[in-house]
Amino acid sequence: MPTVTSTHDGACPVLVVEDDQDLREMMVQLLAYEGFDPTCACDGVEALARLHEAGPPPHVIVLDMMM
């Protein structure tokens, strides 16, 4: 499996967009455990707000296509 690296504090920023709260929390915990820097959003509007926030943009966006 390829290694994902980041220039920001050693953790690759990931945005998780998922409407199911339990699944969203599980994904965030798993990504954090694996050394990523996850941020989450519960819908597309919140995801766009997260993308416009200051700070490094996510290197990866994981989203639920059937919200």
N, C-alpha and C positions, 0 to 999 in steps of 0.2 A: 504494500500500500504506500502511495507517495506521502511524503512528509510535507505538511503545510507549515510555513514559517511566517513570521511577522517582523516588521521593523519597529513595532510598538510594544515595548516592555515584554517581549518574548511570548505574548499570547495573541493568537489570531482572533480578531473581533468577528463574531458571528451574530446575525440577527435571525431570531426564530419568530415566525409569524404563524400563529396557531390559535384557533378560536376555542378549542377544548382546553380548559384550564389545567386539568390533570396531565394531559399529554404535553402541554407547553412547559409545565414545571418539571416534568420528567426529562424532557429534552434539554432544558437549561442545566439541570443538575448533572446529566450525563456529559454534556459538552464541557462544563466547568471541571468535572472530574478528570476528563481527558486533556485538560490544560488549555482549553479555548477560553475566550472571553465573551460569553454569551450575553445578549440583550434580547428582550422579548417584546412582542406586541400581540394584541389579541385580535386585531383586524387590520385591513389595509390602510385605514385612516391613521391609526396609531403607528403603523410601520412607516408611513411617509413622514410623520412627525419625528420619529426616531432618526430617519435618514437625514433630516434637516438640522438635527442637533449638532452642537459643536463637538469636536473630537474626531478621532479617526473613523472613516467610514468602514462598514463591515467588509471583510474580504469575501464572505460567503453569506447568502441569504437562504434560509430553509423555510419554505412556506407551504401552507395547506392550500391546495388548489380548489378544494370543494368546501369553502366556508359558507 
